[in-house]
């Protein structure tokens, strides 16, 4: 794996850091490979409970690397189509892994959150933004349609009409607007970003593992199910959680008027 994505571990919490700060963490072909490999590794590790996705330097991700894209412009249209479709299909392997993996995914964003950086943000379960963060889809400015699952995830977060506006106009908006739209969960001063994200990741890592993972699956699969199907899925999940030792601990802690000490093992399924 190259060093365009850094992997750091603190107990059950893994941080994946986009690491091309000199290029505003813009996505190039090496970063695609690193993102695919690192996301697959954390998804396959049953001891990882929380993944934090962040960007080194002043920016989260300023979209695709335009200079890298320009290197393929001399090719004919057919070759260019194949080159860029394959690149996007490769990065989509990472996007799908991030959406489907068992660990909870927390986004830590600052500065530019553009193009596929916006798509990565949409893939997260919870997002904390610095107050200097700004957001834009950016694709229209270089005559591209969205990638990274933006056309799938963004309408589910902000609604179809607003997603159309964001994707078609490519206008820039600030962290306060992102909070209002539900794209991020919290906006904090840039100096407090690391501390707030660390506290949130720790709280999730200390939570009831099976219940949290089942909740993630239920919410992410809800749009593909009918109400009856979702109700049945909730019933099955509720029963699974009730059979888990963390449920016993949660009830005991409630009755004892103390904080629960959850320690559930990772779900083997």
Secondary structure as the mmCIF struct_conf table of DSSP 4:
data_model
#
loop_
_struct_conf.conf_type_id
_struct_conf.id
_struct_conf.beg_label_comp_id
_struct_conf.beg_label_asym_id
_struct_conf.beg_label_seq_id
_struct_conf.end_label_comp_id
_struct_conf.end_label_asym_id
_struct_conf.end_label_seq_id
TURN_TY1_P TURN_TY1_P1 UNK A 3 UNK A 4
STRN STRN1 UNK A 5 UNK A 10
TURN_TY1_P TURN_TY1_P2 UNK A 11 UNK A 12
STRN STRN2 UNK A 13 UNK A 18
HELX_RH_3T_P HELX_RH_3T_P1 UNK A 21 UNK A 23
TURN_TY1_P TURN_TY1_P3 UNK A 24 UNK A 25
STRN STRN3 UNK A 27 UNK A 27
HELX_RH_AL_P HELX_RH_AL_P1 UNK A 29 UNK A 44
TURN_TY1_P TURN_TY1_P4 UNK A 46 UNK A 47
STRN STRN4 UNK A 50 UNK A 55
BEND BEND1 UNK A 56 UNK A 56
TURN_TY1_P TURN_TY1_P5 UNK A 57 UNK A 58
BEND BEND2 UNK A 60 UNK A 60
STRN STRN5 UNK A 61 UNK A 62
BEND BEND3 UNK A 63 UNK A 63
STRN STRN6 UNK A 64 UNK A 64
HELX_RH_AL_P HELX_RH_AL_P2 UNK A 66 UNK A 70
TURN_TY1_P TURN_TY1_P6 UNK A 71 UNK A 74
BEND BEND4 UNK A 75 UNK A 75
HELX_RH_AL_P HELX_RH_AL_P3 UNK A 77 UNK A 100
BEND BEND5 UNK A 102 UNK A 103
STRN STRN7 UNK A 104 UNK A 109
BEND BEND6 UNK A 111 UNK A 111
STRN STRN8 UNK A 112 UNK A 114
TURN_TY1_P TURN_TY1_P7 UNK A 115 UNK A 115
HELX_RH_AL_P HELX_RH_AL_P4 UNK A 116 UNK A 123
BEND BEND7 UNK A 125 UNK A 125
STRN STRN9 UNK A 126 UNK A 130
TURN_TY1_P TURN_TY1_P8 UNK A 131 UNK A 132
STRN STRN10 UNK A 134 UNK A 136
HELX_RH_3T_P HELX_RH_3T_P2 UNK A 139 UNK A 142
TURN_TY1_P TURN_TY1_P9 UNK A 143 UNK A 143
TURN_TY1_P TURN_TY1_P10 UNK A 148 UNK A 149
HELX_RH_AL_P HELX_RH_AL_P5 UNK A 150 UNK A 158
HELX_RH_AL_P HELX_RH_AL_P6 UNK A 160 UNK A 169
STRN STRN11 UNK A 173 UNK A 174
HELX_RH_AL_P HELX_RH_AL_P7 UNK A 175 UNK A 181
TURN_TY1_P TURN_TY1_P11 UNK A 182 UNK A 182
BEND BEND8 UNK A 183 UNK A 183
BEND BEND9 UNK A 185 UNK A 185
STRN STRN12 UNK A 186 UNK A 188
HELX_RH_3T_P HELX_RH_3T_P3 UNK A 190 UNK A 192
HELX_RH_AL_P HELX_RH_AL_P8 UNK A 193 UNK A 205
TURN_TY1_P TURN_TY1_P12 UNK A 206 UNK A 206
BEND BEND10 UNK A 207 UNK A 207
HELX_RH_AL_P HELX_RH_AL_P9 UNK A 209 UNK A 221
HELX_RH_3T_P HELX_RH_3T_P4 UNK A 222 UNK A 224
BEND BEND11 UNK A 225 UNK A 225
HELX_RH_AL_P HELX_RH_AL_P10 UNK A 227 UNK A 242
TURN_TY1_P TURN_TY1_P13 UNK A 243 UNK A 243
BEND BEND12 UNK A 244 UNK A 244
HELX_RH_AL_P HELX_RH_AL_P11 UNK A 245 UNK A 256
TURN_TY1_P TURN_TY1_P14 UNK A 257 UNK A 257
BEND BEND13 UNK A 258 UNK A 258
HELX_LH_PP_P HELX_LH_PP_P1 UNK A 264 UNK A 267
#
